Amino acid sequence: MKAAQIIKYSKNFEAKIVDVPIPEINDDEVLVQVKAAAVNPLEKLIGTGAVKLIQNYSMPLILGNEMSGIVVKVGKNVTQYQVNDAVYSRLPLTKIGAFAEYVAVEADAIGLLAANLDFVSGVAVPLTGLTAFQGLHEELEAKAGESVFISGGSGSFGQLAVPIAKSMGLKVIVSGNSESQEHILALGADQYIDYKRENYWEVLHDVDYVIDTLGASEIAHELSIIKSDGGGRLLSLQAGPNRRYAIANDFPLWKQKLFSISGMKVDSQAAKRNIEYHFIFVRSDGKQLQEVTKIIEDNNIVPFVDPTHFTLDDINEALSLVAHGHPKGKVVIRF
């Protein structure tokens, strides 16, 4: 089968198209014929080695964290899926490889494709949907009646995070570009702030939770709008891990010390306002993915996909668009 592979970590890595054997499955896995694979910023983080302290890979490595496709073979312990099922997955962090014609994946890491989506639109769901679900339920532990602000929430993350948050009974506030305002409000957002017309830190205060999609440069502003009387939390998808993250993931002591140092600045900023700082690195979870799928089906959500048509042979162009361009939705490799 054809696959896109790197042979080492590199700041300027390039994926090579290679011919490798179709993977064998174990008793708890299924073999999926990949129909579409999503290209995410995570690919650059992995290829450059930026996240190897979180997950270090053996080389050569087939890239790709998110795929949709058809089940073609089922392990003997797998009962919930059958051959010809349409599925999608955020692949397990320790066993990625979506940029290939076939992938072997644990059955508990996949979900049935949402009934209202095809393979191309569906592949935009698992990684982003699970990030929102795990962030809201596990990291923020948000409860009905509380408020959450999503900075830079007009993109692919917001279009899934907003309906998930609304399903939990939260008040949802989003900042983003003017072009996305109508769409995000239609998904259920209670308030939308056009970042070119208003500064959210000048109009918001006493928010229970903030989800940061913009990175370290926004942390001070985001902390300033969170209530400081206890219980407030800031969750970042971008600003980097800290000691809390290392302990929660049972990392060895040396990593806990290292992440304590790397996260010290933002932890200190948060502590001064009596706020907890959290970082998330999303994991695969088939059961949670099915809950996300139900929300997608109930609300007939169709994620935006960039119109550029990429095949596996175009993998480096697709990676470049995600890293340096301005895609109009999820960038997808079509098989």
Helices and strands as residue ranges (DSSP letters): E 2-6, E 16-19, E 29-39, H 41-47, E 61-62, E 66-74, E 86-90, E 102-106, G 107-109, E 110-112, H 119-122, H 126-134, I 135-139, E 147-151, H 156-167, E 171-176, G 178-180, H 181-186, E 191-194, H 200-203, E 209-212, G 216-218, H 219-224, E 233-236, H 243-248, H 253-262, H 264-272, E 276-279, H 286-299, G 312-314, H 315-324, E 331-334
